[in-house]
């Protein structure tokens, strides 16, 4: 697949892209985005310094001023892009991808996302042409900047009284380790908290069960209340409860939203098409106005701005905040969830008990199928669902979601990988198994086992 994705640029270094590609991107980005003052950050991957150098060479030859944050989380780059009034920014990261991968997340002024349809397609075409724009008569310069302490200071305002809460934090060898001790102090047990771009302890993707196993074992062995795990660049955060069980990220949207709904009753909260009915019902019970949107940060940030929502979240573990310039922050989400859990513990309520009213439906989680002919596969799924979906409410904003009295399902094409994605949720486990069997039988002829 192309290095240029729906939301960002990402791929295996020296296979899907090389330093010459990065340099050319650096030459074209200022012209496509009409941006002259840039902020650059990077994660701890071994290729990130070389990618940074190639990108900055392109930007400065285009006449741009570049402020280099050095090692930084992706939310840090978003935050200071907006707060310091940069024209644009790039975070060099492949987020939760393997260590051999790298990429770039691009934002416009105000930390507005640049996706494939909002600029990256044009950059891709320019780079593919082989041409370069004229070199600036006066080259720009790169300067080092340090925003770490300012970021910690801003985050500290959201740190609640966590005394009494027993928890562990797994930094996944990612860049959140740069300041997590400053943010949380001596309270938690820290795991993998030294940034290491080889990710020696586990994959930087907390959606993978194997990545969470170390944390879950510590939670169980130490009889902790909760485990927190960040991905490689800290734009996502996930949790395990006191039993070590994974808490599906969309279930936590209502927990996070309650902080903001208390100060702004009736506020809007956004979520994507994969969100559990239990989470949506909990939000409405708390007085929120809910708005469903497309999957992906490039869409969620726009929707948050358009609706004026106070916050929002996704199944993938991204949580968005109006207070954070409508961007996602794993760090801020972690502080808010930990605050809610500390408050619950003082009331004698465990993590799993707090979540029980939200997690009341049987949910398959997101299932992935390698399929080449995705359109025909979706048609087959919808045809198979006719038996129960005749009067269902249909949402077509991202694939198809059908909601009926007994449950719902979502089927859509991945925007970043060669997969068709399916989620099924029903009133109980027996009906879930029945519906999933029907839908998977419809998909079976299309699944490419050789892909």
N, C-alpha and C positions, 0 to 999 in steps of 0.2 A: 504494500500500500504506500501511497505518497507520504512524504515527510510532512506535507501540509494537511492538517486535519481540520475537523469542523470547528474545534475550539482553540487550537494552538498548533505548534509545529513539534513533532516528536517522532523519534525513530532510533534505530541502532546506529551508533556513531561509526563512521567509516564504512557503513554498508548502505544505509538509507540516506545519509548526508555526510559531507566532509567539511573541512574548514574553508575551502574555497566557496562552497555553497553559503556558509554562514557569512563570509565576507561580502558576497554579492547581496545577500539579504540586507546586510548593514548599509550597503550603498543605496538600495532601493527604498527601504522603509521610510526615510525622511521625505522622499518625494511622494510616496503613496499616502502618507498620513499628514503631510505638510507640518512636520514636527522638527524643531531645531534643538530643543533642550531635553535631554534624555536622562533617565535614571536606569541603572543596570544593577542587577543582583544575580547571585548564582548559588546553587546548592553545592554539596560537597563531592559530587561525582568527580572521578579522576580526570575526565575530559573537560570539565567546566572551565578551568582557567584558560585552556587553549581556545575554547569556543568564545569565551569572553574577549580574549585578545583579538580574534578574527572579527568578531562583531564590532568591537570598538574601533578597529582600524577602518572598517567600512563606514561607520557613522562619522568618524572624525574627518575622513577624506571627503565626505559629503558636506563638511562644514559645520557639523554639530558639536555642541558642548555636551560632554558625557560625564555624569556623576556616577562613580562606581562605589556601590555599597559593600562590595566584597561578598562574603558569605552572608546569606540572609534567607529567611523563610519567604515563601511566595506572598503570604499576607502582608509582611513588612513592606515589600515592594509596592503592592497595591496601595497601602495606607499612605506612604510618603509620596507616591506619584500624585495622589489627590491633595494631600495636605500641603505639600511644598510647591504645588503649582507647576509640575513638569508638563511638557507638551506630550510626552509619551514615555513608556518604559518597557523594558524586557527583563523578565526573570528567566535565567538559564537553568532549566530543570527538565527532567522527564518524570517528575512527580513520583508516582508509585511504580514506574516501570523498572525493569532489571538494571543492574549497575552498568551494563554495556550500552545502555541507551542514554540519550540526552535530548534536549529540545529547548524551545523558547515559548514563553507566554507573553504576549504583547498586549499592552493597554494604551489607550489614548489618554488625553487630558481628562482629569477627573477619575482616573482608573476605570474608564469605560472599556470593556473587552473588545479586542479585535479578533474576530473569528474568520472563517473561510469566506463567508458572504459579506463581511464588512471590511475587507482589506487584504486578507491573506491570499485569496484567489488572484488578486491583481499582482501581489508580490511574486507569487509562484510563476505567473505568466511572464513577468519581467525577467526573473532569474532564468527561466527556461529559454528565453530569447537569445541568451548569450551576450546581449548588449549590456553596457553600463551607462548610467547617466554621467554627464560631465563632472569631472573632479572640481570641487569648490576652489575658487581663486584663493581663499583664505581658509586653510584647514582648521578644524576645530581642535579641542583639547580634552583630555580625560583627567578628571580629578577624583581623588578618593574622598568619600564622605562617610561619617559614622553616625547612624541613627539608632543604634542599639539601645542606648540608655533612654532616649526619648520614647521609643516603642514600649519599653518596660514600664516607664512612668505612666503612659496612657493606659496600658492594660491593667495596671495596679488598681485603678479606680473601680474595676469590675471584680476585684478579688474580695470575696466575702469571708466571713469567719468560718474556717474549715476545721476548727478545733474539734476533736472527737471523731473526725472522719478518718478511717484507716484505708489507705489506697496506694496503688502502685501506678507509675507512669512509665510506659515504654516509648522511648523516642525513636525507635526503629533505626538507630544510627544516623538519623537525619538532622537537619539543621536547627530544629527546635531545641536541640541540646545546647545551642549557643547561649540561651538565656533562661531555660526552664527552671534552673535552680534559683535564679533571681526572682522569678515570678511566683514560685510555689514554696520556696524555702526548704526547711528540713522536714516538712510534713510527710511527703510520700517516700516510698521505696522507688528508686530510679533504676531503670533498665536501659542499657544500650544508649546512654546519654552523651557519648562523645561522637560528634559527626565523623562519619567514615563512609566515603562514597563507594566502597566495595560492598557495603551492607553485609558484614560478615556473620551477623547473628540470625537474620531471617530476611525474607523479602520485605521491601518497604511498602508493601500493599496490605493494609490491615483487613481488607475484605477476604483475604485468603486465610482459611482456618489455620494453616500451618504457621502463619505469621503471628497469630494470637496465642499459640499454645504455650509459649514461655510465660507470657503474662498470666494466662489462666491458671497455670500451675502455681505461680507465686501467690495469686489471690487465694486459691484453695489452701495451699500449705500454710500461709500466714493468717488465714481466716480474715481477710480484708473485706471491706464493704464494696469496693469497686476497683476495676482496673481501667486505665486510660491508655490508648495507643494512637499515636500520630502516624501519618504517612511520611514519606521522605522529605517533602517540602512544607508540611504542616498546614496545607490548605484543607486537609481532611482530618477528622478525629473520630474515633470509635471507642466503644466501651464494652466491658464484660461485667456482669453482675457479681454478687457475692458468691455465687456458685461456680463462677468461671464461664457461665453461658454468655454467648454473644447477644448483644442487644441490637437488633436491626436498626440502622440509623434513622430511618423515617419515623420510628416510634418516639424518638426523642424530640421531634419538632414541637409538640405541645409543651414539653417540659421546659425547653428553651424559651418558647413564646410567652410563657406565664410571667416571666420577669417584665416583659414589655407591655403585656396586656394589663398588668396591675397599674401601670402609670398612664396607660392610654387605652381605656376600655373600648371594645368594639373595633380595634385596629385591624388592619388587613395583614394576613400571613400568607405567604406563597408556598407552594409545594409542587412537585412534578407529577407526571402521569403515573408514576410507579408507587405512589404513596398509599399506605394502608388505610382502609376505611376506618379502622379504629383510631388512627391518628387524626384523620379529618373530623370524625365525630367528636373527639376530645377537644380539638380546637374550637369547634362550634359551641360545645358545651361551656367552654371558657369565655364565650362571647366574641370570638374572632370571626372576621369575614375572611373566608378562604378563597384563594384563587389558584387554579391549577395551570401549570405551564409546561413547556417543553423541557426535556432533559438536557443538562449541560450548563456550566457556569456562564458561558457567553449569552445564553438565553435568560437564565435566572436573574442575572444582574440587571438586565434591561427591564425585565418584568417587575423587579422590585422598585425600580425608579418610576416606571409607568403607573404603577398602582399606589405608590406611596406606602408600601408595606413596611412594617417595623422590622420584620425578619422573615426568614424562610429557610427551607431545608430540602435535602434530597436523600434518596435511598443510598447514594454512594458515599454519604458522610460529609458532604459540603453543607455548611450553614452560613447564611447570608444575613447581614445586619445593616439597617439604615444608618446606624451610628458609625459604621465602619465604611462609610462611603459606598454603601450598597454592594460591598464585596464579601467574600467568604473568608473566614478566619477560624482555623482549627483551635488556635490558642484561646480566642474569646469564647467559642462554644464550650471548650473544656472548663473554663472558669465558671460559666453559667450552670452547666450540668453539675459540677462538683458542689456549687452553692446550693442547688436544689436538693442534692443528696445529703449534704450536711444538715440542712433544715429538716429533711424527712427523718434522718436518724435521731435527731433531738425529739421528734414526735413518736419514736419507736417504730418507724416504717423502714423496711429494707428496700434496696434497689428493686429487687424483683417484685415486691409488693406494690411499690409505687407504679411500676409499669404494667401490672396485671390488668387494670381496667382498659388500657390502650391495646395491649396484645391479646385481645379476646377473640380474634378470628384466626382460622388456620391459614397460614401463608406459606407459599412455596419458596419464597425468596426469588431473586432474579436468576433464571436459568438461561444458559447460552448454548446456541446450536450453530455449528459451522455450516452455512447454507449459501450456495451461490445464487440460486434463483429465489431471492427473498420475497419478491412480489407475489409469485405463485404460491409460495409457502404461506404467506399471510392470508391469501384468498382461501386456501385449504383449511386453515385454522378457523376462519370466520364461518365457513360452510359447516365445519364440524360442530361449531358452537350453536348452530341454529336450533338445536333441540331444546335449549334452555334460554336463549337470548332474544327471543322474539320481541319482547317488550322492553328490552334493555336500553338504558341511556347510553348513547354513543358519543365518544370524544375522539376527534381526528387530528388534534393539534400535533401529535407526535406518535406515528403509528396509529393503532386503534386501541382504545380502552372501552370495554363494555361493562356497564354496571347493571345488575339485576337485583332482585330482592334477596337472593341467597348468596351473592358474592360479586366478584368482578375479575376480569383478567385484562392484561395489557400485552400486546405483541407489537414490536417495533424493530426497525433496523438499527444496529449500533452505528453511532456517528464516528467511532474511532477504531473499530476492529471489525473483522470479517464475520460478524455474528448476527443472528436473529435472536432477540431477547424476549423472554416470556415470563410473566408473573401471573400467578393465579391465587386468589384469596376467596375463601368461602366461610360459611357459618361454622363448619366443623371439619375435622380431619377426614372423616369418611367421604364427604362430598368433595373435598379437595382431591382426594385420590381418584375418585370417579372422573371428575372433570379433567384432571391432569392426564389421566390415561387416554381419554378421548382426544385431547389436543396433541399429545405427543404421538399418538398413532397417525394423526393427520400430517404431522411434520416428518415422520420417519422416512417417507420416500424422497424427501428433499435433502436430508442430512448427508453431507459429503464427509465420509469417514477418512478420506485421503487428504483433506485440506489441512 
